[in-house]
Amino acid sequence: MEKMSVRLAQRDFSTGLQPALELQVERLTWKALGGPHEAVMTGTARDSGGDAFLAQWAPDVLRRPVTVTNQAGEQAWWGYVHRVEVDRAGSSLVYNLDELANRVCVLYWQQEPQLEWSGERSFTPWVDDLESQKIYGVKERIFQLRSMDAAEALRARDALLAQHSRPQPHLAGSRSAGLKSRVRLECRGWWETLTWKIARFDDGYEGFVKPASITQNLGRSASADARIAQSFRTAYGSWMCGEAVVNIRSVGVTTDQVVCELCTDANGTPGVALTSATVDASLVSGSRWWVKFLFDPRVEIQANTPYWLVFSRGGALSTANYYQLYMDNSNSYPNGKLMTWSGTAWLDSAGGLGDVNFYTTGYTARSTRLAELTAQGNGGQFLTSLQVQSVVGGETPLKREGILDCQAELESLLAQGSDSASRLLAQIEADRRLVIYDQPAEEAWRYMLDGSGALRTRSGRAAWSHDPLAGQRVWLANHWLDAQPIIQTVEWTLERGLSVTW
């Protein structure tokens, strides 16, 4: 049976003094996504004075880096301390990072006067406990509360930060009947810390969506509304414009198509068409609705540069059967304006103050989003670098509203696979470098389970805990399966050694 040793570092990853107790590793696990996953280790105080030491040591050891080395001198597992349990006959004192939150905001429904049950979905600004972040790293949380006004939401936010910015001890039932104090550490791999930050990217959504009440005809007259155009401009770039969405309805019986062109700017009016999309009349309701135009190809949008969405119809003009968009004439969207085509020139609508209800959505390269999610300022605050060994093409929505954490967003991108249509896997190495790679091909198996159930390398050597088993294919000597499955989970225990599941 392999003998394991444990090293604890300081929170800044510098070498630290080891505790005055010997920690015994009970269980280690690894996953195909993330690498080292969980570790459990226990220790016993050497004398009766250990009670006071362990009570003081427990909160101090949280989030300290952990490395487990096997008897071959190889690093087998790495991560951080997530939970500490100090156990003495009768009770246990527990500290953990589950409830820690040192950067918080509140999601609430802002009250409408005398209508407590209705309102607008709102977020408070984020607030930080910088001292807690210095100790543990940044751990974000969005608290969802009831309907309230903005002042109440801010007070609730501040109270929640004060309550959660430090790990709070709690008592649990004792695991031990002995007289000496025992400590139990539950550790997590660095992959877990990707959940500490919310994936929020505000760019990539541009437009005017508050419902407007004035109708703007489209497709009735060659001299008034054969074409209408809405401009937009963003302070950020570059990004790929993938679609335009407009609030529209049909009047009468329309049987043609609505055309949307994305155009350059030519001295304040629509210029050359860069891409276009059409929507069949059957998809335009007789009641106002949001209709989406999907651009192919998508167009790269530069910062601080005006662009135009030009709408027209694919069939003949008709005063009985036409389309209506919805507009406001109070400059509700200051980054653009509405114009109409007179047959000979583009004319401002409402003196340049008109805007239709519309929005555009942006896309970014998947490879770019991988780098953003794992950057120091986002989910990768404890990672040293990102290494992508696969060709990752394609695009993903630029805007993320902050509903999912960085790990969930990253796993969604990995599930889409690489350009070779292979699923993507990820491992965090001992140097905290995140490596993304193609799932191995079936013939590229590296390990086997022999007839006795022993796990071996392809050369026949018995597998060790430091072998990169998770995420690799395994050949089953007893032919239980025709295929060579991917090892999804690896477990090492003191009693059974290594075991795998797929």
N, C-alpha and C positions, 0 to 999 in steps of 0.2 A: 504494500500500500504506500502511495506517495506521502511524504511528510511535507507539510506546508509551513511556511513562516510568513509573518505579517510585519509590514513596515508602515508606519503612519508618518505623514509629512505635515508641515505647517500649511495653513490655508493658502499661503502664497506660493506653495509648492517647494519651498526651501526645506532642507533637512531639519527634522524636529527630534526632540528627545522622546524616547520610547516610554510607554507607561510602565509603572512598577508592577506589572503582572504579565504573565505569558498568555497570549491569545491563541486559542486552538481553533482552527478552521473546521467548521462542521459541514458546510455546503457551499458550493460555487455553481453558478449557472451562466451560460452564454447563449446568445440568440443570433440567428442569421441576420436580423436587422439590429445593428448596434454593437454586437460583440459582447463584452462582459455585461451581465445583466443584474444579478443579485449575488450577495455573499453574506453568510452568517458565520459569526465567530464568537466564542465565549471565553471568559477568563475568570479566575478566582483570586480574590485578594490574598496576599501572602500572610497577613496577620490581622488581628482584630482592629488595628488602626486603619485598616483599609477602607472601612465604612466612610469615614470623613473624606478620604482621598477620592473615592469613586463618586461621591455625591458632588464634589467640586469639579471633578474631571469630566463628568458626563456631558454637561452643556458645552464645555470647551472643545470636545472632540467632534461635535457635529460639523459636517461639511469639510472635514480634514481629508486630504487624499489618502487612499489606501492602495498598497501594492501587495499582492500575494505571490510569493516565490516558492517554487517546488524544490525538491531535494536535488534536482539536476542543476540548480542555480538559475533556472529560467523563470522569467516573469510569466505567470499564468493568468492572473486576474488583476484588474485595476479599476478604480472608481473612487467613491467618496462615502463617508459615513452619513447615513440618512436617518438612522434611529438608534437610540441608546437606551438600554434598559438596565438599571441597577437593581439587583434582586437580593433581598434579604428575607429570611424566613418571615412570612406573614404578609409582605407587601413588596411591590416593585415601584420604583420611581422611573418614569418614562419621559424622555425628550425625543421629539422627532421634527422633521422639516415639512411634514404634510400640510400643516396649516400656516406655515410661514408665508407671509406676503409683505414685502417691503416697498412695493410700488403698486398702488391700487387706484382704481376708478370705480364709479358706480354707474350702472345702467339702470335707468328709471324711466317712467312715463311722466312727462311734465304735465301737470294738471291744467285743464281748461277751466275757466271760471264756471263754478256751479255744476261742473260735469266731472266729478272725481274719477269716474270710470273711463274717461276718454283722455286723450292727450297725445303728445308727440314723443316718440322714442328718442331718448336723449342720453348722452354720456357726459359725466363730469370731466373736467381736466384731470389728468393723472397727478398724483402726489407721491413724493418719495421720502423714505427714511434713509438718508445717505449713510448714517452710521451703521445701520443694519446691513446695507448693501456692501459697505466696506468689509464687514465681517464675513458675510455668507455669499455674496454675489447678489445680482438682481433677480428677484422672484416676483413676477407680476400676477395680479389676479383682478378679474372684473367681478364685482359683486352685483347681482341682479336683485333689485328691490322693487317695491310697489310704486304706485302712482304717488307723486309728491311734487313739491315745487323745487326750484333750483337751490334755494337756500337750505332746505331740509336735506337735499341730496349731498351738498357740500359738507354739512355737519356730520352726516352719516359716514361719508367717505373718510373724514379725518378720524372719527372714532374707530372705524374698522382698521385703519392703518395702525393706530396706537395699540389695538388689541392683538394684531397679527404680526407685527414687525419683529417680534422676538419669540423664539420657541418657548412655549409655556409647559411646565412640567405637569404631569398628571399621574395619579396612582392607579395601579392595576394589580390583579391577583398575582401572588408569588408563584414562580416556577420551581422554586427550590425549597427543600426542607432542611438544608444544612445550616450551620451556624455562621459560616464565612460568607461574606458578601460576594456575589457573582455579578459579572457584567456581560451583557449580550449586545453585540453590535450587528445591526442590519445595514448592509451597504448596498449602494446602487451603482451601476455603471454610468459613465459620463453621458451616454445616450439619453438617460433620464432627464438631464438638465436642459435638453432642448425643449422640454415642456414648460420650463420656467418663464419663457418669454412668449407673449402673444404675437402672432404674425399679423401685423397691421401695416398695410401699405396704402396710403391715402390717394396716391396718384392713379390716373387711369380712368377717371369717371368725370366727365365734363358735360355740363348742360344746364337747362332750366326745367325743373320738373314740378314745381309747385303749380297746381292746376290753374290754368288761365281760362278766362270766360269769354273772350272775343273770338269769333270764328274767322278763319282766313281761308277763302276758297282756293281750290287748286283744280285747274283743268276745265274752266268754263269759257273763258274768253281769251283770244289771242292777244288782246291789247291790255289785259289787266292781270291775269293769273295763270297763264299757260305754264309759267315757271315761277317758282319762288325759291329764295335762297336764304339760308341762315349761316352766319359766320361764327367761328369759335376760335379761341386761342388759349394756350396753357403756358404757365410759367415754368413748367418742367418739360424735359425731353432729353434724348429722343425716346419715342415709344411707338408701338405699332397700333394703328387704329383698325380694329377688327369689325366694328359694327356701329351703325347709327340706329337709334330708336326714336320714333316720333309718335306723338299723340294724334290720332287721325280717325276719321269715320267716313263712310260713303253716304252719298245722298242720291236717291233714286236707285236705278239698277245699273251698276258698273260691272263691266265684263272684261276690262283690259288689265293693265298692270300699273303700279306706281313705281316710278324709277327714282333712285337716289344716287347722285354722283358726288364723289368727294373731289373737290377742286382746289387748285392753288388760288392765291389772291393776285389780282391784277389791278394795282392802284386803287384798292378799296372796293372792287367788284369781283365776282367770280371769274376765275381764269380757266386754265387747262384742267380737264378731268384726269385725275390720277387713277381712279378705280370707280366701279359702279356696282349696284345691286338692284334687283327688281323684286317686287312682292305682288303676287297675283291678287286680283280684286276679291277673289273668294276668301282671302284671309283678312280682308278689311271689313269690320263689322259696321252695321248701321248705327251702332252706338260708339261713342269715343272709346278708343282702346290704344294701348301701346303696341306698335308694330315694329318689328326688327328687320333691318336690312343688313345682311351678312356680306362683307366685302371680300372679294377674292380677285386679285391678291390684296392682302393688307398693305397699308401704306404707312411709312415711317413719318411720324409727326415730330417736328423740331420745336424747341421751346421758343416762346415769344414770337411766334409766326402765325399770321391769320390763315385759316382754311375755311372753305365753304362747303356746306351741304346743299346741293341744288336738287329740288324735287320737281318732277314733271310726270305726265302720264304717258303710257305707251300707246294708247289709242286716240281716237278723235276727240276733240273738245266738244263739250255738250253743256248747254245751260240747264238741262233736266237731270242729267246723270253725271255727277262729278264727285269731288272729294273735299273734305274740310279738315284743316288743321286748327289748332287752338293757339291764340297769341295773347300777349299782354303788351300794353303800350306805355309802360312806365319804366323802361330800361331795367327790367328785373334781372336780365343777364348782361352785366356790364362788359363782358369779354367778347361780345359779338353783337350783331344786329340782323334784322330781317329786311330783305329787299324783294321787290317784285319786278317782273319783266313786262315792259309796256309793249313789246313787239319790236322796239328799236333801241331801248336803253334800260339799264337797271335803275330802279327808283327806291329811295328809302321808304320804309314803312313807318308811319307815325313820326315823321321827322327824324328818323334814326333811332327812335326809342322802342321800336317794336321787336319782339322776340317770340318765336314759337316754342311750345313745349317740345323739348328734344333732349337727348343725351347721347354721348358717344362712349364706347368702352374700349379700353386699351389692352394690349397684350405685350408680354415681354418674353424673351427667350427662356426656355426652361433651364438652360445652363446658368443664365444670369440669376434666376430665382433661387437655384440651388446655392449659389454663392451668397446671395442676400440672406437666406434663412440661416446659414451657418456662420455668418459674419460675427465678429466680436460684439457689435451693438445689438444683435438679435439673439438667436438661439445658441450661437457658438461662443458664448462668453468664456467658457473654460477650454475651448478647443485651440489648438495651435495652428492648424491649417486645414485646407480642403484639397483632396487629391481625387480627381474624377478620371478613372481609367477607361471609361466608356465614351462613345460618341452619343451625346445627348442633344438631339435636335428638337425642333418643334417649339411651340409657344404655349404660354399659360396666361390666364387673366392677370393684368397688372395690378388691379386693385384687390386688396383683401381687407375685409371689414373688421378684422380683429375678433372673429368668432372662434377660430381654431388656434392652437398653439403652434410653434415652429416645428415641433416633431410631427404633429398630425399633417401639416402642410407638406413637409418633406416626404413623409411616407406616401402621400397621395401622388407626388411627382415620381417617386421611385416605382410605384405600382404601374405607371404608364410605360415603363421599360425604356430601353435604349433604341437607337436607330436600327439595330439589328433585330428588333422585336423581342429581345430578351428582357426578362424582369431584372430590375436593378436591385442589388443588395448593398449593404453598408456596414462597415466595421470601424470602430474607434480603436486605434492602435495604442500601444503603451505610451507613446509620446504625445497622446491626445490628438493625433492627426486623424481626421475623418477620411476614410477611403471608400469611394463609391465605385462599384464594378459590376460587370455583367454576371448574372447567375451562370454558373458553369454549365457547359453542354453536357449531355448525358454520358457521352463517352469519356469525358474528362474527370471521371471519378478518382478521388485521391485516397479514400479509405474504404475498408471492408470490414464486415462482421463475419468472422469465420464460423465454422460449424459449431464451435463451443460457445458462441456468443461473445467472444473476445473482439475488441475493436483494434484494428491494426492499420498501419499505413500500407500503401500499395506494394512496398518492398517487403512487407511481412513483419516489420518492427511493431512491437506493442505501442499503441498510442499513449501519449503523455498529455497531461493537463495543459501544457503550453502549446500543443499542436492546434492550429487554427481550424478546428473541426466544424464549428457552426457556419452554415452557408456553403459547405462543400457537399459533393455527392458521395454516396456510400454504396458499395456493391455488397449485396447480400449473398453470402456463400451458399446458404440453404435454399436459395431461389424462391423465397416467399413472395417476391415481386419480380415481374419481368423487367421493370425499369430500375434505374439507379436513383433513388430519391434524394432530395436535398435535405440535409440535416438542419432542422429548424431550431432545435433546442439541445444543448449539451448540459449534463449535470454531473458534478463530482461530489460524492459524499465520503465521509470518513469510513463508513461501513462498506460501501459497494464499489467505490472507485468511480470510473467513468461510465455513463450511460447516455444514449442518444434517443431522440424522437424525431420523426419527420412528418 
